[in-house]
């Protein structure tokens, strides 16, 4: 893993907090194993990014009741993150400001895993002259993977903080394969311990 020089962290960097929602944590309808265990690490990163003036963007699945990924519509998953429900809410341990920057995705019938798919996130990041994004959250092998790969394709330098993500692991090793794919596409993989942000 590459060591990133955090002296360069500034308002041109952004932290993308992906889908840390109740349905993806313990007791949720599509819980990621140990999903909530990353929250203390993510909260520390949020605090540190805010301290240096770098924006924090929270994403959430915000599905209609008949979303195409649900089993009743022929998809692979149980109903989850239905807009306005408790399952779609951010986990209550996650640090969320009073007026957060939130990206809602997969709000129509079709699946949209990436924070950039069907949203204006790329345009808003560019409007703020963001050049580098750090990706954390759930799940490594789905929405984190898709978000990181899209960020790279859109020209953003991209860093995945590996102890601040967790995988679904439908097949054993899916999380590792996702990280390897991100690295092969030009992304950086780093542990939060290598991010001396304060």
C-alpha positions as CSV (number, residue, x, y, z in Angstrom):
1,X,0.0,0.0,0.0
2,X,1.2,3.5,-0.9
3,X,1.8,6.0,1.9
4,X,0.0,9.2,1.1
5,X,1.5,12.6,2.0
6,X,-1.2,14.1,4.2
7,X,0.5,17.5,4.2
8,X,-1.2,18.0,0.9
9,X,-4.7,17.4,2.3
10,X,-6.8,20.6,1.8
11,X,-10.1,21.9,0.5
12,X,-9.3,20.3,-2.9
13,X,-9.8,16.8,-1.3
14,X,-13.1,15.2,-0.4
15,X,-14.1,12.2,1.8
16,X,-16.8,10.1,0.3
17,X,-18.7,8.2,3.0
18,X,-20.6,5.4,1.2
19,X,-23.9,4.0,2.5
20,X,-23.3,3.5,6.2
21,X,-27.1,2.9,6.7
22,X,-29.0,0.8,9.2
23,X,-30.0,-1.9,6.6
24,X,-26.3,-2.5,5.9
25,X,-25.4,-2.9,9.6
26,X,-26.2,-5.5,12.3
27,X,-29.9,-6.2,12.4
28,X,-30.5,-4.7,9.0
29,X,-32.2,-6.5,6.1
30,X,-28.9,-6.7,4.1
31,X,-26.3,-6.5,6.8
32,X,-22.7,-6.5,5.9
33,X,-20.6,-8.6,8.4
34,X,-19.2,-6.3,11.0
35,X,-20.3,-3.3,8.9
36,X,-20.7,-1.0,11.9
37,X,-17.2,-1.8,13.1
38,X,-15.8,0.7,10.7
39,X,-17.8,3.6,12.1
40,X,-15.2,4.7,14.7
41,X,-12.5,4.8,12.0
42,X,-14.8,6.7,9.6
43,X,-15.9,9.2,12.3
44,X,-12.2,9.9,13.0
45,X,-11.6,10.6,9.3
46,X,-14.7,12.8,9.1
47,X,-13.5,14.9,12.0
48,X,-10.0,15.2,10.6
49,X,-11.1,16.1,7.1
50,X,-13.4,18.8,8.4
51,X,-10.6,20.1,10.5
52,X,-8.5,20.9,7.4
53,X,-11.5,22.3,5.4
54,X,-12.0,19.3,3.2
55,X,-15.6,18.5,2.3
56,X,-17.3,15.3,3.5
57,X,-20.0,13.7,1.2
58,X,-22.4,11.1,2.6
59,X,-24.2,8.8,0.1
60,X,-27.2,6.6,0.8
61,X,-29.2,4.1,-1.1
62,X,-32.7,5.7,-1.3
63,X,-34.8,3.1,-3.1
64,X,-38.5,3.0,-4.1
65,X,-40.5,0.1,-2.7
66,X,-40.3,-1.7,-6.1
67,X,-36.6,-1.2,-6.7
68,X,-35.3,-3.5,-9.4
69,X,-32.6,-5.1,-7.2
70,X,-35.3,-6.5,-4.8
71,X,-36.2,-10.2,-5.0
72,X,-39.8,-9.5,-5.7
73,X,-38.8,-7.7,-8.9
74,X,-36.4,-10.4,-9.9
75,X,-33.3,-8.9,-8.3
76,X,-30.8,-10.6,-6.0
77,X,-31.4,-8.8,-2.8
78,X,-34.1,-8.5,-0.1
79,X,-35.8,-5.1,0.2
80,X,-33.4,-2.6,1.8
81,X,-32.9,1.1,2.2
82,X,-36.4,2.0,1.1
83,X,-36.6,5.8,1.0
84,X,-37.8,7.3,4.3
85,X,-37.6,4.1,6.3
86,X,-35.5,3.4,9.4
87,X,-33.4,1.0,7.3
88,X,-32.4,3.8,4.9
89,X,-31.3,6.1,7.7
90,X,-27.7,6.6,8.5
91,X,-26.5,4.5,11.4
92,X,-26.9,6.5,14.6
93,X,-23.3,6.1,15.6
94,X,-22.1,7.8,12.4
95,X,-20.9,11.4,12.8
96,X,-23.3,13.4,10.6
97,X,-23.4,17.2,10.7
98,X,-26.6,19.2,11.1
99,X,-26.5,20.2,7.4
100,X,-24.6,17.4,5.7
101,X,-23.8,17.1,2.0
102,X,-25.9,14.0,1.0
103,X,-26.0,12.1,-2.3
104,X,-29.1,9.9,-2.8
105,X,-28.6,7.2,-5.3
106,X,-30.6,4.4,-6.9
107,X,-33.8,6.5,-6.4
108,X,-35.5,5.0,-9.5
109,X,-36.2,1.4,-10.5
110,X,-32.8,0.6,-11.9
111,X,-29.7,-0.3,-9.8
112,X,-27.1,2.4,-9.3
113,X,-24.1,1.3,-7.2
114,X,-21.8,4.3,-7.7
115,X,-22.1,7.6,-6.0
116,X,-21.6,9.1,-9.4
117,X,-24.3,7.1,-11.2
118,X,-27.3,9.3,-12.0
119,X,-26.1,12.0,-9.6
120,X,-24.5,15.4,-9.9
121,X,-21.6,14.6,-7.6
122,X,-18.9,14.8,-10.2
123,X,-20.0,18.3,-11.3
124,X,-20.3,19.5,-7.7
125,X,-16.9,18.2,-6.8
126,X,-15.4,19.9,-9.9
127,X,-17.2,23.1,-9.0
128,X,-15.3,23.0,-5.7
129,X,-12.0,22.2,-7.5
130,X,-11.8,18.8,-5.9
131,X,-8.9,16.7,-7.3
132,X,-8.7,13.8,-5.0
133,X,-11.3,11.7,-3.2
134,X,-11.0,9.3,-0.3
135,X,-13.6,6.5,-0.3
136,X,-14.8,4.7,2.9
137,X,-18.0,2.8,3.8
138,X,-20.1,-0.1,2.7
139,X,-19.8,-2.4,0.9
140,X,-16.3,-2.9,-0.5
141,X,-17.4,-5.3,-3.3
142,X,-20.4,-3.3,-4.4
143,X,-20.9,0.5,-3.9
144,X,-17.4,1.3,-2.6
145,X,-15.9,-0.6,-5.6
146,X,-18.3,1.1,-8.1
147,X,-17.7,4.6,-6.6
148,X,-13.9,4.3,-6.6
149,X,-13.8,3.0,-10.2
150,X,-16.1,5.7,-11.4
151,X,-14.1,8.3,-9.6
152,X,-10.9,7.1,-11.3
153,X,-12.7,7.0,-14.7
154,X,-13.8,10.6,-14.2
155,X,-10.3,11.7,-13.5
156,X,-10.2,12.1,-9.7
157,X,-7.2,10.8,-7.9
158,X,-8.8,8.1,-5.7
159,X,-7.8,6.6,-2.3
160,X,-9.7,3.7,-0.6
161,X,-9.1,3.6,3.2
162,X,-9.0,-0.2,3.7
163,X,-9.8,-0.4,7.4
164,X,-12.8,1.9,6.8
165,X,-14.6,-0.4,4.4
166,X,-16.2,-3.9,4.7
167,X,-17.4,-6.4,2.1
168,X,-20.5,-8.4,1.6
169,X,-18.5,-11.4,0.4
170,X,-21.2,-13.3,-1.5
171,X,-18.2,-15.3,-2.7
172,X,-15.2,-15.6,-0.5
173,X,-12.6,-13.1,-1.5
174,X,-14.9,-10.6,-3.2
175,X,-13.7,-7.8,-1.0
176,X,-10.0,-8.5,-1.8
177,X,-10.8,-8.8,-5.5
178,X,-12.6,-5.5,-5.5
179,X,-9.6,-3.7,-3.8
180,X,-7.2,-5.4,-6.3
181,X,-9.4,-4.1,-9.2
182,X,-9.4,-0.6,-7.8
183,X,-5.6,-0.7,-7.4
184,X,-5.2,-2.1,-11.0
185,X,-7.2,0.8,-12.3
186,X,-4.9,3.3,-10.6
187,X,-6.4,3.7,-7.2
188,X,-4.4,4.0,-4.0
189,X,-5.1,1.6,-1.0
190,X,-4.1,2.8,2.4
191,X,-4.8,2.0,6.1
192,X,-6.0,4.9,8.2
193,X,-3.0,4.6,10.4
194,X,-0.9,6.0,7.5
195,X,-3.1,9.1,7.4
196,X,-1.7,11.6,10.0
197,X,-4.3,14.2,9.4
198,X,-4.0,16.1,12.6
